[in-house]
């Protein structure tokens, strides 16, 4: 029986054999029409579809460090309620750094934002729930060496100047803003000074990495950048991504939601699950400002915003984020 695929025939065969060996597919799946497709988001993720609907995602690195980091997280927290906040791991092959995850049937929070008018603040409070559950997980300090990570490049002026190369004038404008704007410099310094290895964080929180499942629970995907760090980095990333998506993809103006209310509601949502951890609002704000800059830089690197729009975009976002300080 023919199998639809965008992969090479040898790679499709390898994936199919792995699924059969793990007891994850059978003749019923083949009869319904089995497909292998590269996802749009990443070349190292293969979507497995049966009858047109995704049933599994196969993740295989070429980036060994990131692949091993994600495998370590899934295996290390498998018995600690991890499936409540992430897709279920159904197969792991250490020798090939391959993970097979059960597909989460539902939209991302980014897709939810695009499909509805306004409501970006509600998505922010919903996204805080799985983050709180993650940060509340107990960590075996004797086994977390694999999760040690460098401070994110966006927090280090030295890393930016030595390793980050803008691909166009708009991206260069963003980096210039990061290097010269006094408020943003203070925010980056504050986020860097507050960095610690308190517990496990996701490390790449954005609305497109938060998926609503069939039970209306929100789950985190793409754990390649997970590591040890402060909860405020994840929460700041969530708020920055929500604001960024609202500005560029939503149908609402930032002014429709008072910024202090957004901050208070997000932290209240978080603490409703993880009440034992107090959140530094200053650290959260600093991380949100810097992470917004990173999202805008990535956007500019892709050629999706003109240089002339950078200044007004940054000013609008920072007036909204940094004036949350009470």
N, C-alpha and C positions, 0 to 999 in steps of 0.2 A: 504494500500500500504506500502511495506517495505521501510524503510529508512536506508541507509548505515551509519554506525557510528562507531567510535572507543571509544565512550563514554558509560557509563552505560545506560541502557534503561531508567531509571528514569530521569537522567540528560538530555538525548536527548529529552525526552518528555517535560520536563520543558522548554528547549530552544525552542522547536517547538511551544509550547503553547504561549510563550512570543512573538514570531515572528508573529503568527497568530493574537494575541490580538492587536499588534501594527500595523496590516495591512501591514506587510512587506513581507509576503509570502501568496500564495493562491494555489488553485488547479493546476494552470499552472506550478508553481514551483515543485509541487509534481509529476506531470506527466513527467517533464523533468528529474527527478531523484534528490532528495534532499539528501545531505550528510552533516554530522557533523564530523569534524576532529580536533583533537588537533594539534596545530602548532608545528613545531620543535623547535621554539625559546622559547616558554614559555608554561607551563602547564595550565596557567590560561587564555589562549586565544583559542577560538574555531572558526575554519573557517567553514562557511556555504557555501556549494557549490550547484549550480543548473546546471545540464547538464555538470558537470565536472569543471565548472569555479567558482571561489569564488565570492560571491555576498555580504556577510557581514562577519564581525569579531565580535564575542561576547567576551567582556573582563569582567571577574569577579574575584575580588580579593580573594586569601586568605589574602593578605597583605592589611589590611583595610586602613592604612595611605596612601599607594601608590595609591590604587583605588580611594579613596576620593580626593586625590590631582589631579588625572587625570580628574575626573568628574568635579571638581571645575574649571579647566582650560577650558574644553569644554563648560560648561554652562556659565562661566563668560565672555568668548570672542566670544560666538556664533553670536552675532550681530555686531561684529567688524571686519568682513572679515576673521575670523579664518579659514573658509572652503577653503580659498585660499592657506593655508599653511599646512593643516592637513586634514585627512579623514573626511567626513561629518558624524556628529552624527545624527542617525536616531531614536534612542530610548535610554532613560536613566531611570533606576530604582534605585532611591536613597535608598530604603529600603533594597535592596540586593547588592548595590554598583556594579551594572551591566551597562555596556555601550554596545550599538550595533552601530557599525560603518560601513559605506558603504566601501566595499573593493576597494582599489586603484589598478586598472588593469595595472601593469607594473613592471619592474625590480627595485631592489634597486640599489643605486650607487655602492655598493659593487659587486653586480652581473654584473653591467655594466663594472666595472674595470676588472673582471675576463674574460669577453667575448671579450675584445678588447686589442690590443697591446698598451701599454703605456697609455697616456692621463690622468694620475691620476690628473694632475694639472687642467685639464678642469673640472673634477668632483668636485674639491675643489672650483672652482669659481662658479659652478652651485649650490653647496650646500650653498654658502654664501647668495644667493638670499632669500630663505625662512627665513633664520636667520635674515636678515635685516628687513624683513616684520614683523617678530615676535617682534623684539626689538623696532620697531617703534610703536607698539600698545600702546594706552594710557592705563594707569593703574589707577583704582580707589583706592587710598590709604586707603580708609575706609573699603575696602573689601578684602584686600590682606593678612590678618592674616593667612589664610590657606596655603599660599604659602611661609611663612617663613621657612627656612631650615638651617640646620647646614652647616658649611663649609665642603666641600667634604673631605673624610678621606685621600685622597691621598695628600692633602695640609697640613696635620697635622702630625708631627712626633710623637706626643703623641698618637694620634688615631692609628697610624700604630703599635706602640709598644704594645699598650694595647688591641687592638681589632682584629687585622688582623693576622691570623694564616696560614702560608704557608703549602700547602699539600704535597710538595715534594722539592727536593734539588734545582731544577731550579727556583721555585717560591721564595724560600729563598734567592737565589742568586740575584734575582731582588730587593727584599726588602733590601738586604745588599748594593747593588749599590745605592739605594735611600737614605740610611742612611749615606753612607761614601763618595760618590762622591761630591767633593766641588762644581762643576758647577751645579749639579742637586740640591744640597742643597740650593744654592743661588736662583735657579729658583723657587723652592717650596716656599722659604721665600718671594720672590717677588710676586708670585701669591697670597699667603696668605695675604700679606700686602695690596695688591690692591683689595681684595675682598670687595664688597659692595652690597647693596640691591637696586641697581639703577632701575631695571626693571625686567620683567619676562624673564627667560631663559628656554631653553628646559632641560638642565641639563644632558643629556645623548646622545650628538651628536656623531654619528658614521655613516659610510657609509651605514651600514645595517639598519639604522633608517631613511634613506632618500630614498623615492620612486619616480620614474618618472611615472607620470600618462599618460593617452592617449593623452593629449594635450601637452606633453613634459614639463609640469610644475613639479617642484620638491616639494614633500610634506614630512613633518616630521611625523613620527609615534612614538608610545610608549612614552607617556608623564608622566609616573609615577614619574619621578624625577624632574619634572618642579618645579620652585620656583623663588625666587628673587635672583638676582646675577648680575655680570658684563657681558656685551656682550663678552668681551675678553675670558671668560671661554668657551662659546659655539664655538667661532671662533677658539680658540686654540685646542679644541677638534676635530673640523672638520679637521684642518690641520694635527693633530696627527693621526687621523684615516686614512686619505688619505695616509700619509707616511707609516703607519703600513701596510695597505692593499697592497700598492705597493711593499713593501719589501717581504711580505709573500705570496701574492696571485697574484700579477700582473706579467706582462711580460716586465718590464722595470727596469732600474737601477736608483737610486736616482740622480745620476750624470747627467742623461739625461735632467734634468730641473734645471737650476740655482736657488739655494734656495732663493735668494733675489727677483728674478722674481716671484717665487711662492707666496711669502709674499705680494709683491706689487700688483699682479693681484688679489689675494683673497680679500685684503682690498679694492681695487678699485671696484671690483664687489659688495661688501657689500655697499660701499658708493654711488654707482650708484642708490641704492634704498633708503638708509637711510643716506642722506648727512648731516643731522643735528648732527649726532653723530660722533665725532672724535674717532678713535681707537688708543689706545696705543700699538704700535708695540712691545714694550718691554714686556708689560703684556701678549700680545698674544703669544709671543715666550716662555715666562716662562710657561704659561699654556699648550702650545703645548708639551714642554719637559716633564712636569709632567704627562700629560694625556697619552703620548706615553708609559711612564713607567707603568701606570695603565693597558693599553691594553696588554702590554707584560706580566704583572703579571697575568692577567686573562687567557691569552694564556698558560702560564706556569702552572697555577693551574689545567688546563684541561689536562695536560700531553702532550701538543702538541709541545714542544720544549725542547731540551736537555740542561742540565746545561752547557755543554761545549760551547754552542752557544750563551749564554747570553752576555758574555763580548764583543764579536765582534759585536753583534747586537746592543747593547746599544751604543758602541763607534761610530759605523757608523751612527746611528740615531741622536745622540747628536752632532756629528760633523756637520751634515747637518742642524739640527734645530737651535742650539745655535750660529752657525756662521752666521745666518741671521742678527745679530746685525750690524747695519750700523755705 
